[in-house]
Amino acid sequence: MVYRIPTQIPGFDELIEGGLPIGSIVLLAGNAGSGKTLFSSHLINANAKHGRSLYCGFFEKREHFIDNAEKFGFPFKKLLEEGKLEISEFFPILEEGMTMLVSAIEADIQRIKPSLLIIDSVSTLTGDVKGRQEVRMLLKMIDQITKSQNITVILVTELPLNVNVVGFGVEEFMADSIIMLRYVEVDGMIKRCLAIMKMRETSHDMNIHEYIIENDGMHVKDRLRGVDGLMITSSKVRQDYSK
């Protein structure tokens, strides 16, 4: 039996048999402004019912992250007071500081004992790491630390427009699951869409779905028909979209 952590994003959990497999590594890749941090906020809020979350930020300031979550109705200030959420701020690293950084994350894990770890973002974290081997070693260390403790890990990564390779091209092979958030053009309008590229131990939906961002967060809608090139470049919907 596979135990799962729900995201509580309306319309999403039913696409993945109720939630993300507990203890798995999930790569959340998306264009700038596509809602990657918001997706993570949904997950932190859902996880608070059963465990603690550790958010390791390498880009967004702590105060901004909290304020932004509160605007969508997520009570992060309360979760911090209750010990259900811990936020650690880090800076991009040089290659020689990689082991020290992983040790700092491991120390936070041992102190907090989270069931959910979010690293936002891997793109920033590996910004000064020069090659695939170094990235592979970094992710392997994180995997060894978290898998032994059954911690669910969300690796947030930036996906530039018109690029189909995630990071160094290593991260996607080491992840148990890949969720991609991208933009598409529909009749001259930009829309957001998502796809579940893979998810181990899960019979997941293989369609491309539109999602919207409202005052209370993300909402996943119906299958987006007539999309070409979603996983290759910034996409355009064919003219027969409405048929």
Secondary structure as UniProt FT lines:
FT   STRAND          4..5
FT   TURN            10..12
FT   HELIX           13..16
FT   TURN            17..18
FT   STRAND          20..21
FT   TURN            22..23
FT   STRAND          25..30
FT   TURN            32..33
FT   HELIX           36..47
FT   TURN            48..50
FT   STRAND          53..57
FT   HELIX           62..71
FT   TURN            72..73
FT   HELIX           76..82
FT   STRAND          85..89
FT   HELIX           95..97
FT   HELIX           98..112
FT   STRAND          116..120
FT   HELIX           122..125
FT   TURN            126..128
FT   HELIX           132..147
FT   TURN            148..150
FT   STRAND          152..158
FT   TURN            161..162
FT   TURN            167..168
FT   HELIX           171..174
FT   STRAND          177..186
FT   TURN            187..188
FT   STRAND          189..199
FT   TURN            200..201
FT   STRAND          209..214
FT   TURN            215..216
FT   STRAND          217..223
FT   STRAND          227..228
FT   TURN            230..232
FT   STRAND          235..237
FT   TURN            239..242
//
